[in-house]
């Protein structure tokens, strides 16, 4: 499906990354296991089909979106699913949209929760990897465009 660049919001890449990081911290707090051991990595990626991506002279592209991945390692196995369920309730109470909960049943080795933030369109996933004793957190922004005079690397 083609990207309608005229209706994609303009937001500085640094500001979009900071939003993704704030959302990940909120998720970490909702999980309730402490965020000190949470490792995160965020960066831009192209949004949409290749034919709709504009490659900029400085190596950036638009539209873009911010993808953040992080996790909490060495979580005792008996705390994984309760952490996901706790996050579901706390995020719902905070006004986040809860999408889907897939429990670790029928041969699945993970429990997954998805949803989003209604106010700014970010999506998230929390996955409890039972066989690895790890929680994986992903946050993805909606598509954005750089301001016409701004460089994606500026800031």
Backbone as a printed PyTorch tensor [residue, N CA C, xyz], in Angstrom:
tensor([[[  0.8440,  -1.1720,   0.0000],
         [  0.0000,   0.0000,   0.0000],
         [  0.8920,   1.2400,   0.0000]],

        [[  0.7070,   2.1600,  -0.9310],
         [  1.5550,   3.3550,  -1.0110],
         [  1.4100,   4.2440,   0.2190]],

        [[  2.4820,   4.9570,   0.5130],
         [  2.4900,   5.8830,   1.6380],
         [  2.0540,   7.2480,   1.1360]],

        [[  1.0980,   7.8580,   1.8120],
         [  0.6210,   9.1920,   1.4790],
         [  1.4710,  10.2010,   2.2440]],

        [[  2.5890,  10.6320,   1.6380],
         [  3.5290,  11.5280,   2.3180],
         [  2.9060,  12.8410,   2.7410]],

        [[  1.8560,  13.2740,   2.0870],
         [  1.2270,  14.5420,   2.4480],
         [  0.5600,  14.4730,   3.8180]],

        [[  0.1310,  13.2850,   4.2290],
         [ -0.5590,  13.1400,   5.5030],
         [  0.3150,  12.5510,   6.6070]],

        [[  1.6020,  12.3710,   6.3230],
         [  2.5260,  11.8700,   7.3400],
         [  3.0110,  13.0650,   8.1520]],

        [[  2.9270,  12.9350,   9.4730],
         [  3.3230,  14.0280,  10.3610],
         [  4.8150,  14.3220,  10.2740]],

        [[  5.1660,  15.5760,  10.5280],
         [  6.5620,  16.0060,  10.5670],
         [  7.0180,  15.9750,  12.0210]],

        [[  8.1450,  15.3030,  12.2660],
         [  8.7220,  15.2760,  13.6080],
         [ 10.2110,  15.0080,  13.4900]],

        [[ 10.9850,  15.7770,  14.2310],
         [ 12.4230,  15.6070,  14.2930],
         [ 12.7450,  14.1870,  14.7550]],

        [[ 13.7490,  13.5810,  14.1480],
         [ 14.1220,  12.2090,  14.4580],
         [ 14.5180,  12.0420,  15.9290]],

        [[ 15.2060,  13.0090,  16.4770],
         [ 15.6050,  12.9200,  17.8840],
         [ 14.3730,  12.9320,  18.7960]],

        [[ 13.4140,  13.7960,  18.4870],
         [ 12.1910,  13.8630,  19.2950],
         [ 11.4060,  12.5520,  19.2000]],

        [[ 11.3460,  11.9650,  18.0170],
         [ 10.6470,  10.6850,  17.8530],
         [ 11.3570,   9.5840,  18.6430]],

        [[ 12.6840,   9.5900,  18.6380],
         [ 13.4450,   8.5970,  19.3990],
         [ 13.2130,   8.7760,  20.8900]],

        [[ 13.1930,  10.0230,  21.3630],
         [ 12.9460,  10.2820,  22.7850],
         [ 11.5620,   9.8010,  23.2050]],

        [[ 10.5760,   9.9630,  22.3330],
         [  9.2290,   9.4680,  22.6470],
         [  9.2450,   7.9490,  22.7820]],

        [[  9.9010,   7.2790,  21.8320],
         [  9.9800,   5.8140,  21.8810],
         [ 10.6610,   5.3560,  23.1730]],

        [[ 11.7240,   6.0450,  23.5510],
         [ 12.4360,   5.6850,  24.7850],
         [ 11.5670,   5.9140,  26.0200]],

        [[ 10.8060,   7.0120,  26.0440],
         [  9.8990,   7.2680,  27.1780],
         [  8.8300,   6.1740,  27.2730]],

        [[  8.2860,   5.7820,  26.1200],
         [  7.2760,   4.7270,  26.1270],
         [  7.8780,   3.4110,  26.6240]],

        [[  9.1040,   3.1150,  26.2170],
         [  9.7570,   1.8840,  26.6820],
         [  9.9780,   1.9250,  28.1890]],

        [[ 10.3500,   3.0780,  28.7170],
         [ 10.5210,   3.2100,  30.1670],
         [  9.1940,   3.0110,  30.8950]],

        [[  8.1150,   3.5530,  30.3380],
         [  6.7890,   3.3700,  30.9380],
         [  6.4190,   1.8850,  30.9470]],

        [[  6.6970,   1.1930,  29.8520],
         [  6.4280,  -0.2460,  29.7830],
         [  7.2670,  -0.9760,  30.8270]],

        [[  8.5450,  -0.6110,  30.9280],
         [  9.4110,  -1.2420,  31.9190],
         [  8.8970,  -1.0600,  33.3320]],

        [[  8.4070,   0.1340,  33.6320],
         [  7.8410,   0.3820,  34.9610],
         [  6.5640,  -0.4230,  35.1720]],

        [[  5.7440,  -0.5430,  34.1340],
         [  4.5010,  -1.3060,  34.2440],
         [  4.7810,  -2.7910,  34.4530]],

        [[  5.8620,  -3.2800,  33.9040],
         [  6.2420,  -4.6820,  34.0840],
         [  6.5360,  -4.9510,  35.5560]],

        [[  7.1270,  -3.9680,  36.2220],
         [  7.3260,  -4.0650,  37.6550],
         [  8.5180,  -4.8800,  38.1100]],

        [[  9.5050,  -5.0580,  37.2570],
         [ 10.6960,  -5.8170,  37.6380],
         [ 11.9130,  -4.9280,  37.8130]],

        [[ 11.7090,  -3.6200,  37.7280],
         [ 12.8410,  -2.6950,  37.8030],
         [ 13.4170,  -2.4850,  36.4150]],

        [[ 13.7590,  -1.2500,  36.1090],
         [ 14.2580,  -0.9380,  34.7630],
         [ 15.7670,  -0.7780,  34.7300]],

        [[ 16.4470,  -0.9670,  35.8550],
         [ 17.8990,  -0.7720,  35.8840],
         [ 18.6110,  -1.7350,  34.9430]],

        [[ 18.0850,  -2.9450,  34.8070],
         [ 18.7510,  -3.9320,  33.9570],
         [ 18.2120,  -3.9420,  32.5260]],

        [[ 17.3240,  -3.0080,  32.1900],
         [ 16.7350,  -2.9740,  30.8590],
         [ 17.7040,  -2.3290,  29.8750]],

        [[ 18.0200,  -3.0550,  28.8240],
         [ 18.8910,  -2.5390,  27.7660],
         [ 18.0210,  -2.1870,  26.5650]],

        [[ 18.3060,  -1.0210,  25.9420],
         [ 17.4950,  -0.5830,  24.8090],
         [ 18.3960,  -0.0870,  23.6820]],

        [[ 17.9110,  -0.2530,  22.4680],
         [ 18.5870,   0.2810,  21.2960],
         [ 17.4980,   0.8110,  20.3680]],

        [[ 17.6280,   2.0670,  19.9430],
         [ 16.6130,   2.6810,  19.0880],
         [ 17.2700,   3.3110,  17.8710]],

        [[ 16.5390,   3.3210,  16.7770],
         [ 17.0440,   3.9700,  15.5750],
         [ 15.9750,   4.0660,  14.5150]],

        [[ 16.2640,   4.8430,  13.4710],
         [ 15.2870,   5.0220,  12.3930],
         [ 15.3350,   3.8650,  11.4020]],

        [[ 14.2350,   3.6630,  10.7320],
         [ 14.1810,   2.7160,   9.6210],
         [ 13.1780,   3.2520,   8.6060]],

        [[ 13.3500,   2.8950,   7.3390],
         [ 12.3990,   3.3620,   6.3240],
         [ 11.0020,   2.8510,   6.6110]],

        [[ 10.0040,   3.6220,   6.1870],
         [  8.6150,   3.2290,   6.3730],
         [  7.9480,   3.1310,   5.0060]],

        [[  7.3450,   2.0020,   4.7400],
         [  6.5970,   1.8270,   3.5040],
         [  7.3470,   1.0290,   2.4610]],

        [[  6.6990,   0.8190,   1.3100],
         [  7.3270,   0.0640,   0.2220],
         [  8.5360,   0.8160,  -0.3510]],

        [[  9.5000,   0.0720,  -0.8670],
         [ 10.7280,   0.6660,  -1.4080],
         [ 10.4650,   1.7910,  -2.4020]],

        [[  9.4510,   1.6310,  -3.2400],
         [  9.1950,   2.6470,  -4.2750],
         [  8.6770,   3.9580,  -3.6900]],

        [[  8.2370,   3.9380,  -2.4300],
         [  7.7400,   5.1570,  -1.7860],
         [  8.7670,   5.8250,  -0.8800]],

        [[  9.9550,   5.2470,  -0.7590],
         [ 10.9830,   5.7800,   0.1280],
         [ 11.8140,   6.8140,  -0.6330]],

        [[ 11.9490,   7.9820,  -0.0410],
         [ 12.8240,   9.0210,  -0.5970],
         [ 14.1570,   8.9380,   0.1410]],

        [[ 15.2250,   8.7140,  -0.6010],
         [ 16.5650,   8.6510,  -0.0100],
         [ 17.1630,  10.0550,  -0.0430]],

        [[ 17.5580,  10.5380,   1.1170],
         [ 18.0810,  11.8940,   1.2580],
         [ 19.5920,  11.9190,   1.0680]],

        [[ 20.1500,  13.0590,   0.6530],
         [ 21.5860,  13.1500,   0.3770],
         [ 22.4920,  12.7800,   1.5540]],

        [[ 22.0260,  13.0020,   2.7760],
         [ 22.8750,  12.7060,   3.9350],
         [ 22.7310,  11.2710,   4.4260]],

        [[ 22.0340,  10.4200,   3.6820],
         [ 21.8810,   9.0230,   4.0520],
         [ 20.5800,   8.7100,   4.7630]],

        [[ 19.8140,   9.7290,   5.1130],
         [ 18.5220,   9.5090,   5.7490],
         [ 17.4800,   9.1540,   4.6990]],

        [[ 16.2690,   8.9930,   5.1290],
         [ 15.1680,   8.6500,   4.2260],
         [ 13.8720,   9.1090,   4.8560]],

        [[ 12.8790,   9.2150,   3.9790],
         [ 11.5420,   9.5130,   4.4770],
         [ 10.5120,   8.9220,   3.5520]],

        [[  9.3700,   8.5610,   4.1040],
         [  9.0670,   8.6350,   5.5250],
         [  9.9200,   7.6430,   6.3150]],

        [[ 10.0400,   7.9090,   7.6000],
         [ 10.8030,   7.0340,   8.4750],
         [  9.9590,   6.7050,   9.7000]],

        [[ 10.3860,   5.7170,  10.4220],
         [  9.8080,   5.4390,  11.7190],
         [ 10.9340,   5.0250,  12.6540]],

        [[ 10.6990,   5.1920,  13.9250],
         [ 11.6810,   4.8140,  14.9360],
         [ 11.2920,   3.4320,  15.4670]],

        [[ 12.2730,   2.5490,  15.5110],
         [ 12.0740,   1.2250,  16.0940],
         [ 13.0030,   1.1000,  17.2940]],

        [[ 12.4510,   0.6670,  18.4010],
         [ 13.2270,   0.4740,  19.6180],
         [ 13.0610,  -0.9740,  20.0520]],

        [[ 14.1730,  -1.5860,  20.3970],
         [ 14.1420,  -2.9460,  20.9350],
         [ 14.9430,  -2.9570,  22.2180]],

        [[ 14.4510,  -3.6570,  23.1810],
         [ 15.1500,  -3.7600,  24.4540],
         [ 14.6670,  -4.9680,  25.2040]],

        [[ 15.1990,  -5.1270,  26.3820],
         [ 14.7630,  -6.2720,  27.1470],
         [ 15.3250,  -6.3030,  28.5370]],

        [[ 14.7890,  -7.2340,  29.2930],
         [ 15.2430,  -7.5050,  30.6480],
         [ 15.6480,  -8.9770,  30.6650]],

        [[ 16.8980,  -9.2240,  30.9750],
         [ 17.4390, -10.5810,  30.9590],
         [ 17.3890, -11.2110,  32.3420]],

        [[ 17.5450, -12.5110,  32.3830],
         [ 17.6390, -13.2830,  33.6310],
         [ 16.4390, -13.0770,  34.5450]],

        [[ 15.2520, -13.1160,  33.9610],
         [ 14.0210, -13.0270,  34.7470],
         [ 13.6340, -14.4490,  35.1550]],

        [[ 13.4370, -14.7140,  36.4310],
         [ 13.0190, -16.0580,  36.8380],
         [ 11.7640, -16.4860,  36.0770]],

        [[ 11.7340, -17.7160,  35.6440],
         [ 10.6530, -18.1900,  34.7810],
         [  9.2740, -18.0280,  35.4120]],

        [[  9.1870, -18.1370,  36.7370],
         [  7.8810, -17.9880,  37.3700],
         [  7.4170, -16.5300,  37.4430]],

        [[  8.2780, -15.5760,  37.0460],
         [  7.9140, -14.1570,  37.0540],
         [  7.5990, -13.6020,  35.6650]],

        [[  7.8790, -14.3750,  34.6110],
         [  7.6910, -13.8700,  33.2470],
         [  6.2380, -13.5520,  32.9210]],

        [[  5.3770, -14.5450,  32.9960],
         [  3.9790, -14.3060,  32.6420],
         [  3.3110, -13.3110,  33.5810]],

        [[  3.5190, -13.3890,  34.9080],
         [  2.9360, -12.3620,  35.7820],
         [  3.3910, -10.9470,  35.4140]],

        [[  4.6250, -10.7950,  34.9490],
         [  5.1160,  -9.4720,  34.5490],
         [  4.3380,  -8.9500,  33.3410]],

        [[  4.0650,  -9.8230,  32.3770],
         [  3.2990,  -9.4190,  31.1880],
         [  1.8730,  -9.0560,  31.5870]],

        [[  1.2650,  -9.8570,  32.4410],
         [ -0.1110,  -9.5770,  32.8850],
         [ -0.1820,  -8.2930,  33.7010]],

        [[  0.8230,  -8.0580,  34.5180],
         [  0.8850,  -6.8210,  35.3120],
         [  0.9960,  -5.6160,  34.3720]],

        [[  1.8460,  -5.7260,  33.3520],
         [  1.9860,  -4.6410,  32.3730],
         [  0.6690,  -4.3900,  31.6570]],

        [[ -0.0350,  -5.4530,  31.3030],
         [ -1.3260,  -5.2900,  30.6120],
         [ -2.2780,  -4.4600,  31.4530]],

        [[ -2.4020,  -4.7800,  32.7300],
         [ -3.3320,  -4.0620,  33.5910],
         [ -2.8750,  -2.6270,  33.8460]],

        [[ -1.6040,  -2.4420,  34.1320],
         [ -1.1090,  -1.0930,  34.4300],
         [ -1.1630,  -0.1820,  33.2120]],

        [[ -0.8350,  -0.6950,  32.0390],
         [ -0.8890,   0.1250,  30.8240],
         [ -2.3350,   0.4600,  30.4710]],

        [[ -3.2190,  -0.5230,  30.6120],
         [ -4.6500,  -0.2680,  30.3550],
         [ -5.1580,   0.8240,  31.2900]],

        [[ -4.8110,   0.7570,  32.5680],
         [ -5.2380,   1.7670,  33.5420],
         [ -4.6740,   3.1450,  33.2020]],

        [[ -3.5070,   3.1780,  32.5580],
         [ -2.8800,   4.4450,  32.1790],
         [ -3.4370,   4.9860,  30.8600]],

        [[ -4.3990,   4.2840,  30.2590],
         [ -5.0290,   4.7650,  29.0360],
         [ -4.4390,   4.2230,  27.7530]],

        [[ -3.5050,   3.2850,  27.8440],
         [ -2.9440,   2.6840,  26.6350],
         [ -3.9500,   1.6950,  26.0530]],

        [[ -3.9080,   1.5320,  24.7450],
         [ -4.7740,   0.5710,  24.0710],
         [ -4.0770,  -0.7930,  24.1270]],

        [[ -4.7860,  -1.7820,  24.6360],
         [ -4.2520,  -3.1410,  24.7050],
         [ -4.8370,  -3.9110,  23.5300]],

        [[ -3.9520,  -4.4620,  22.7240],
         [ -4.3850,  -5.1740,  21.5270],
         [ -4.6750,  -6.6370,  21.7890]],

        [[ -3.6160,  -7.4140,  21.9320],
         [ -3.7760,  -8.8560,  21.9780],
         [ -2.8310,  -9.4680,  23.0050]],

        [[ -3.2990, -10.4860,  23.6930],
         [ -2.4740, -11.2670,  24.5980],
         [ -2.4560, -12.6990,  24.0810]],

        [[ -1.2650, -13.1820,  23.7490],
         [ -1.0940, -14.5660,  23.2940],
         [ -0.3340, -15.3210,  24.3770]],

        [[ -0.9990, -16.1870,  25.1250],
         [ -0.3100, -16.9140,  26.1950],
         [  0.5690, -18.0360,  25.6480]],

        [[  1.4750, -18.4970,  26.4870],
         [  2.3610, -19.6050,  26.1310],
         [  1.5840, -20.9130,  26.3030]],

        [[  0.7960, -21.2420,  25.2940],
         [  0.0240, -22.4870,  25.3070],
         [  0.1620, -23.1620,  23.9570]],

        [[ -0.2570, -24.3820,  23.8840],
         [ -0.2540, -25.1490,  22.6330],
         [  1.1070, -25.1420,  21.9430]],

        [[  2.1640, -25.3510,  22.7300],
         [  3.5000, -25.4390,  22.1530],
         [  4.2300, -24.1230,  21.9960]],

        [[  3.5590, -23.0040,  22.2480],
         [  4.2400, -21.7030,  22.1820],
         [  5.1710, -21.5770,  23.3780]],

        [[  6.3880, -21.0840,  23.1390],
         [  7.3460, -20.9290,  24.2390],
         [  7.4350, -19.4770,  24.6980]],

        [[  6.4520, -18.6680,  24.2910],
         [  6.4650, -17.2680,  24.7130],
         [  5.0470, -16.7820,  24.9670]],

        [[  4.9680, -15.7400,  25.7930],
         [  3.7180, -15.0210,  26.0360],
         [  3.9080, -13.6380,  25.4390]],

        [[  2.9530, -13.1800,  24.6290],
         [  3.1240, -11.8960,  23.9480],
         [  1.9140, -10.9970,  24.1810]],

        [[  2.2160,  -9.7120,  24.4340],
         [  1.2070,  -8.6790,  24.6000],
         [  1.5030,  -7.5710,  23.6040]],

        [[  0.4760,  -7.1200,  22.8910],
         [  0.6480,  -6.0120,  21.9460],
         [ -0.3480,  -4.9100,  22.2670]],

        [[ -0.0440,  -3.7100,  21.7910],
         [ -0.9440,  -2.5830,  21.9900],
         [ -0.3430,  -1.3070,  21.4540]],

        [[ -0.8440,  -0.1860,  21.9490],
         [ -0.3550,   1.0920,  21.4590],
         [ -0.7640,   2.2500,  22.3450]],

        [[ -0.2220,   3.3970,  21.9930],
         [ -0.5270,   4.6340,  22.7050],
         [ -1.4720,   5.4550,  21.8360]],

        [[ -2.7050,   5.6510,  22.2740],
         [ -3.6810,   6.3500,  21.4360],
         [ -3.3210,   7.8010,  21.1420]],

        [[ -2.6060,   8.4730,  22.0550],
         [ -2.3460,   9.9020,  21.8560],
         [ -1.3230,  10.1890,  20.7620]],

        [[ -0.3700,   9.2700,  20.5090],
         [  0.6350,   9.5770,  19.4820],
         [  0.8900,   8.4390,  18.5010]],

        [[  0.1410,   7.3510,  18.5960],
         [  0.1900,   6.3100,  17.5810],
         [  1.3590,   5.3430,  17.6490]],

        [[  2.1090,   5.3240,  18.7390],
         [  3.1910,   4.3510,  18.8750],
         [  2.5940,   2.9820,  19.1830]],

        [[  3.2240,   1.9280,  18.6830],
         [  2.8130,   0.5660,  18.9780],
         [  3.8540,  -0.1060,  19.8560]],

        [[  3.4520,  -1.1590,  20.5550],
         [  4.4050,  -1.8780,  21.3880],
         [  4.1180,  -3.3690,  21.3980]],

        [[  5.1340,  -4.1090,  21.7850],
         [  5.0300,  -5.5410,  21.9980],
         [  5.9020,  -5.8930,  23.1960]],

        [[  5.3740,  -6.7310,  24.0600],
         [  6.1480,  -7.2880,  25.1640],
         [  6.0860,  -8.7930,  24.9750]],

        [[  7.2320,  -9.4310,  24.9370],
         [  7.2540, -10.8700,  24.7490],
         [  8.0890, -11.5220,  25.8410]],

        [[  7.4810, -12.4380,  26.5510],
         [  8.1750, -13.2170,  27.5750],
         [  8.6920, -14.4860,  26.9070]],

        [[ 10.0070, -14.5840,  26.7880],
         [ 10.6340, -15.7650,  26.1870],
         [ 10.9440, -16.7420,  27.3190]],

        [[ 10.0420, -17.6830,  27.5200],
         [ 10.1230, -18.5700,  28.6820],
         [ 11.3770, -19.4340,  28.6520]],

        [[ 11.7860, -19.8920,  27.4860],
         [ 12.9610, -20.7610,  27.4100],
         [ 14.2820, -20.0050,  27.6010]],

        [[ 14.2510, -18.6730,  27.4710],
         [ 15.4680, -17.8580,  27.6260],
         [ 15.4460, -16.9960,  28.8890]],

        [[ 14.3740, -17.0520,  29.6650],
         [ 14.2170, -16.2320,  30.8850],
         [ 14.4320, -14.7510,  30.5890]],

        [[ 13.7580, -14.2740,  29.5510],
         [ 13.9650, -12.9050,  29.0780],
         [ 12.6460, -12.2710,  28.6750]],

        [[ 12.5190, -10.9670,  28.9450],
         [ 11.4140, -10.1610,  28.4330],
         [ 11.9550,  -9.2720,  27.3240]],

        [[ 11.3070,  -9.2940,  26.1760],
         [ 11.7090,  -8.4600,  25.0420],
         [ 10.6380,  -7.3940,  24.8440]],

        [[ 11.0760,  -6.1410,  24.7640],
         [ 10.1730,  -5.0040,  24.5990],
         [ 10.4880,  -4.3410,  23.2650]],

        [[  9.4650,  -4.1240,  22.4680],
         [  9.6100,  -3.4200,  21.1930],
         [  8.6390,  -2.2530,  21.1680]],

        [[  9.1090,  -1.1220,  20.6810],
         [  8.2680,   0.0610,  20.5170],
         [  8.5270,   0.5750,  19.1040]],

        [[  7.4640,   0.8810,  18.3730],
         [  7.5940,   1.3690,  16.9980],
         [  6.7270,   2.6130,  16.8440]],

        [[  7.3180,   3.6410,  16.2470],
         [  6.5850,   4.8880,  16.0380],
         [  5.7030,   4.7920,  14.8030]],

        [[  4.7640,   5.7120,  14.6830],
         [  4.0620,   5.8560,  13.4100],
         [  5.0400,   6.4630,  12.4050]],

        [[  4.6760,   6.5530,  11.1410],
         [  5.5870,   7.1790,  10.1800],
         [  5.6920,   8.6790,  10.3960]],

        [[  6.8830,   9.1980,  10.1540],
         [  7.1400,  10.6320,  10.2360],
         [  7.9280,  11.0720,   9.0060]],

        [[  7.8690,  12.3830,   8.7490],
         [  8.7060,  13.0290,   7.7440],
         [  9.6110,  14.0070,   8.4600]],

        [[ 10.7690,  14.2380,   7.8750],
         [ 11.6590,  15.2810,   8.3790],
         [ 11.1260,  16.6230,   7.8770]],

        [[ 11.3400,  17.6730,   8.6570],
         [ 10.9820,  19.0170,   8.2020],
         [ 11.7900,  19.3150,   6.9390]],

        [[ 11.2370,  20.0690,   5.9940],
         [ 11.9280,  20.3140,   4.7220],
         [ 13.3530,  20.8480,   4.8650]],

        [[ 13.6280,  21.6560,   5.8620],
         [ 14.9690,  22.2190,   5.9870],
         [ 15.8340,  21.4800,   6.9890]],

        [[ 15.2780,  20.4410,   7.6320],
         [ 16.0220,  19.7450,   8.6850],
         [ 16.7260,  18.5130,   8.1380]],

        [[ 17.8950,  18.2630,   8.6410],
         [ 18.6280,  17.0480,   8.3300],
         [ 18.2450,  16.0010,   9.3520]],

        [[ 18.0510,  14.7260,   8.9440],
         [ 17.6970,  13.6990,   9.9090],
         [ 18.7910,  13.5010,  10.9600]],

        [[ 20.0080,  13.8160,  10.6610],
         [ 21.1130,  13.6070,  11.5860],
         [ 21.3400,  14.8260,  12.4720]],

        [[ 20.6190,  15.9080,  12.2070],
         [ 20.8050,  17.1350,  12.9890],
         [ 20.2810,  16.9510,  14.3920]],

        [[ 20.8610,  17.6810,  15.3150],
         [ 20.2820,  17.6870,  16.6230],
         [ 21.1810,  17.1440,  17.6330]]])
